[in-house]
Amino acid sequence: MNIILVVFDSLRKDCAGVYASPSWGDVQVPHFRAFADQAMLMTRAYPNALPTLPARVALYTGKQVYPFEHGDIHLKGDFVGAPGWGPIPEGDSTLAEMLSSSGYRTALIGDLYHMFKPSKNFWRGFDQWTFLRGREGDPGRSGPRLTQQEQEYWLPPEVRKLLDIIEPTEEQQAVWLEFIQRSITNLRGRQSEVDFFSPRVFQEASLWLEQNQDAEKFFLVIESFDPHEPWLVPAHYRKMYQAEDGPEQVITFYGDVSSMSPYLLQRTRANYRGSVTQCDRWFGYLMETLRVLGRLEDTLVILTSDHGHTLGEGGFMGKQGYPSRPEVFQIPLMIRFPHAEHAGLVNDNFVQHVDLSATILEAAGVVPDTPIDGWSLLHSASSGRYARRDHVTIGWGSTPTVIDDRWWFNCKVDGTGAFLYDLSAPDPFARNVADEHPDVLNALFKQAKEDAGGEFPAWLIRLAQNEADAPGCSSLAARA
């Protein structure tokens, strides 16, 4: 069986077209919907660790990354993104290595800059890998500095006012200006849609499929950095959701945006929605390539993301692990089997990225060379049942999140600064109920600790103790 894994960065579950939609509007994704009609749909899928790189370490190895036991990583040529922000540990085998040694032709195609930075090794085990450059701070292109007029277009006065509040220092302001400078420089010369980021990723992946029709069996990983910010898409995608012309807004603020004007918030969401729609269109191009090449009958295709992105919900914009929110932590997961077997099956059991790793290995008939932490979903597909998990624990920095059928729990690893949300409430995230349920607080903190192997790393506890409590957290300290 051939296997294709498609990972979108920052694709929200509620923007994938087959789950509940955001309160601020639907997203046009006809190809995602068509794919879901032929796939098994998982409704409660989550990462094991976040953000970008920790999520992929778990996905590429099947090994649990939380609680970041060896995650205090400081590499030359990179910033410290979060605990666990580093390469795949040298002692862990990757899916690509295990599949390659079992006769699979393996390839990685993507534009996710962080995976290809110095000291990273996410291409380990792939027979071929293609890095499409130009995202975020990639220094691959040179060009003239932005003119004053361009600066005012990409960072208009209202956006700068918000940055003055959220990022008040001159040094922080300079970082944002340089970020836009680099992003727009990397965009220069892209004259038509086919030159943009996600179109290029899926064109390259489709070309690889065409060039490798002689492969007896293959494992292809496609990494699309879209719809991650900055949301730089052809204007016709944004106009699908906001026809009005006006100040541009393509960045995220990672902070309180409750004072953002309705126009600017709508513009942000329109650019994000446009990016998702572009991803959908070119994912459809990939699926049509598979159809034309006759590979839909012998290929397993998985569509998922690493995490989502908050776009004004709760007054916040960006990605964060504390307090955690469903817009970021819930992920889409659709699995299309050969011949569209199990089409229309909806499964609401808890699954995580490491379970995808186990599924890929079992589908390939490959036994991992060392034990992994996931469980295959193939039995779930055939039986409609999956009883391995009654909860999930997700780590981001010094703050684990535990989710079960009733509760959503989040705190720092020292037990302080807790949030507890009752998922049975009409609006679960409207109120932190931790003070009202100390027993639940303690039980879920105990669960977080058990899932960490019984203890949290000492360095992670020190990190938590030096971090401020989030506004609105409980005054109670959870005890294991």
Buried (B, 14 or more C-beta within 10 A) or exposed (E): BBBBBBBBBBBBBBBBBBBEEBEBEEBBBEBBEBBBBBBBBBBBBBBBBBBBBBBBBBBBBBBBBBBBBEBBBEBEEBEEBBBBBBBBEEEBBBBBBBBBEBEBBBBBBBBBBBBBBEEBBBBBBBBBBBBBBBBBBBEEEEEEEBEEEBBBBBBBEBBBEBBEEBBEEEEEBEBBBEBBBBBBBBBEEBEEBEBBBBBBBBBBBBEBBEEBEEBEBBBBBBBBBBBBBBBBBBEEBBEBBBEEEEBBBBBBBBBBBEEBBEBBBBBBBBBBBBBBBBBBBBBBBBBEBBEEBEBBEEBBBBBBBBBBBBBBBBEBBBBBBBBBBBBBBBBBBBBBBBEBBBBEBEBEBBBBBBBBBBBBBBBBEBEBEEEBBBBBBBBBBEEEEBEBBEBBBBBBBBBBBBBBEEBBBBBBBBBBBBBBBBEEEEEBBEEBBBEEBBEBBBBBBBBBBEBBEEBBBEBBBBBBEEBEBBEEBBEBBBEB
